[in-house]
């Protein structure tokens, strides 16, 4: 990967389970700052937090990172990132990695991998990552999003259901007889700014509503998603107090 890329971290204040989640402290430091630091280590030429709250904006800027205010009315982080790209005047060809603000343990190399996946191919304006499923229970877990790809690692479909369906083993045995066929989607995206500007004009698709998977809107429009596999999946993000405690313990153990 030789071309530059930017990282945008969408961070909204409201959260049904953890209000003010980006500002909750982990190992003595706000969670959003941990994410910024990991993104900076990835080699991005710019790291920007896109937020809807002045407290988050102030925290990020006080720590020396850039942040922009965005609308409180966005339905997704993708829409928030698009507004940030427009506010900052980024050209359509700009490469952007969406790094979630509740993943303080995200590995810098995964951010680089996502950027490289976008930059080093020409058929898709959006890329993501996946990793092999090795635990048979994961294939039946609806919170683990599965992806099926073509021979060139472009996504064919994403689902919360166990895909592909192993007719010889499912549902009775519930074990993976063809382990190399199953991949979990890692929810980190890289796109061009031009793609984002197209994306926000598209209506949500019926499949997107059915599966509650935003990426199906992209496939519904006939666009490609390049999704190579990587060896190591990221640690789970922070959605609950239990998650916060787990991540806090993990970071303190490294100090």
N, C-alpha and C positions, 0 to 999 in steps of 0.2 A: 504494500500500500504506500503510494507516494503522495497522493493528493491530500489536502487538508480537510478537516471536518470540524464541525461545531457540536457541542452537546447542549441540549436544552432539557432542563429538569422541571416538569410541571409540578406545582405544589399548591394545593388549595388548603385553606384553613379548616373548612368543615369536614368532619368525619363522623359517621354515625356511631362508631365504636370507640374512636379515640379522637375527640375534638382537639383541634390544634396540633395534630400529629406531627407536622414538620418541625415544630418547636419543642417537642418533648426531648428531654436530654437522655443521651446514651453515653455512658462513660464520661459524664460531666460536660458534654457538648451537644448542642442541638442536632437532631437527626439530619436535618437538611444540610448541615455543614459537613457531616461525614460523607454524604453523597457527593457534594461539591468536591471534596478532597479526592475521592476515588476517581471522579470524572477528570479532574485536572491531571492525575497520574496517567491517564490513558493517552495523553499526547494531543488532546484537542487544542485547536488554536484559539478557542473561545468556549467558556462555560457560562451559561446563562440560566438563572432560575426564572420561570414564568409563573407568577403567583397572582392571587386575587386578594391578598391581604397585606396591609402596610406593615404589620408586625414581622411577617416573614421577609418582606422586602428590606426592612431595616436591619434585621439579623444578618441576612446574607451580605448586604453591602458593608456592614460594620466589620465583617470578617475578611473583606477584601475581594469578594466575588461580585459578579455583575448580576443584576436582577431587573426585571421589567414587570410593571403592573398589567394585568389582563382582566377581562370581564369576569364577573361572578356568575354569568349566565351560561358558560360553556357546559356542554354535555359530556365532554371527554378531554383527556389530556392532549389528544391530537389537535383538537380545536384550539386549545390554549397555546400550544406550540406554534400553530399557524399564525395566530395573532402576534406572538412574539417575533416571528420571522418577518412579518409585515411591518411591525413597529421599528425593527432594526434595519429594515430596508435590504434584506438579503436577496441576492439574485436567485433566479429560478434554479440555477445549477448548483447552488450551495448544498453541501452534504450535511445532514443533521442527524444526530443520534438522540433518540428519546430515551432518557435515563430516568426511571421512576424515582420520585422523591421519598419513597418509603422503603428503599432497598439500600441501607447503609453498608451492607457487606458486599455490594456488587464488585466484582473483580474488574480492575482496569483492563485486563486483557480481553474480557468479554465485550467491553465497549469498543475496543480496537477491532475485535473480530467482526462486530456488527457493521462498523464503518467500512472495513475492508470488503465485507460481503457485498455492500452496495457499490463501492468504487471499482472493484475488480471484475465486474461483469457489465454487460451493456443491454440486456434484455428487459430488466426491471428497474423501476424508479423507487422501489421499496425492497428492503431486505430485513431478515430477522434470523434467528438461530434456533436450533433444536438440539436435543441430546437423546441418546438411546435410553429406552426404558428397560431396566434390568429387574425391576420388582413387579411380579405379576399382578399384585394388588393395584398398582398404579394405573394399569390399563383400564380398570373398572372404576377408578376414582373420577367423578365428574369435575372435580376441581383441577385435575391434571388434563390440560388441553392437548389432544393428540393431533398430529399432522401426518398426512400422506403426501409424498412427493413424487415427481416424475423422475426419469432417468438422469436428468440434469440438475436435480435438487431445487426445482421450482415447485411451489405448493400446488397440490391438486385440491385438497380440502382440509379444513380444521374441524374438530368436533370434540365435545365433552364425552361422547360415546366411545366405546372401544373399537377403534378403526385401525387397520383393516380387520374385518370380522373373520376370525379363524374358525371356519365351519367345522373343522375336525376336532377342535378342542373346546370351543365355547358353545353354550354357557356352562355345561356341566363340570368340566375339568377346571375351568378358569385358570389356566396356566398358559404360558407363552411357549408354543412349540416352535415358533419361528421368531426368536428373539430379535434378530437383526431387522425385522420389518417394522418395529414399533418405536416411535419417536415422540417425545414430549416437546411441545413448543415452549421456548424460553421467551418471555414477553419483553424483549428489548428490540426496538425497531430503528432502522436507519432509512432515511428518505431524502429526496431532493426537496427543496423548498417549493419548486414548481409542482411536484406531485401533491404536496399538502394543499396547495391552492386549488387544485382540481378536486381533491378528496372532500373538502368541506362544502362543495357544491352538490355532492351526490346525496340522494335520500338514503336513509337506512333501509337495508333490504329485509325481506321476510325471513331469510335464513339467519341474518344477524340478530333479529329479534328472537327467533326460535332458540338459538344456541346461546344467546347473550355473548357473542364474540364479534367484536368490532371489525376484525380483519376479514370477515366474510363479505363485508361491503366492497372490499377491494376486488376479491375474486368475482363477485357478482357483476362488477363493471367490466370484466374481461381483462383486468390488469394482472400482471405477474408479481409474485412475491418470491424472491430468491431466499432460500432458507437452508444453508449448509449446516451440518452437524458439528458440534464441538465435544471435546472429551468431558469437560467438567461443567455441570449445571450450577447456577448460582444458588447461594443460600436463600431460603425463603424470606420474603419481605416482612414488614411489620403491619399487621392488621388488628391485632388484639394486644391487651396488656401482657398476656403470656408471651407473645412474640417479642414485645419490647424487652421483657425481662431476659429472654433467651439471647437476644442480640447484645444486650448490655453485658451479660456474663461473658459472652464470646469475646467482645472487645476488651473487657477488663483483663481477660486471661492472656491477652497478647501484650499487655503493657508491662 
